[in-house]
Amino acid sequence: MMQKEKIMSALFSCYIGMVIVSFTADPIAAFFQGKQTVANTWISAQTSPATIKIVIFLIVIAIVAAKAEVTTGRNSSVMAPIEVIFYSTLTAILIESTLFSYLGPDMQNKIIEGSKLAHFLRDWHNIWLILPLIVFLFVSSRRRSSS
């Protein structure tokens, strides 16, 4: 049961991380580029926006996944091993695809040139975003109808 809760927490923390990055990355980048002050303090660093987004995203995932306990219904302890593997794989792909999307186009193209599979992270990013939710809804509705 604990494994399932951790996987689901990690999956949902990915979505939370994407939301937090979407509204905090620009102000934080402005602070590190010396364009904005916080408490009369400013920093002039050559930090790329991609680095800031990646760091925020990973920190949010780590904090939320470590602290959250997600239950997915009354009979939450029932999850087949294949479901655990499937959710783990989808979570890993979602994290990779999101990190890849934060990179600039030049860096993405360099990575794609060196890999036969990396283009799936960029080209199918929207699918990786919605597929875990579709699977979760399908499995939970199926589980409810069978009990």
Order of alpha helices (4+ residues) and beta strands (2+ residues): alpha-alpha-alpha-alpha-alpha-alpha
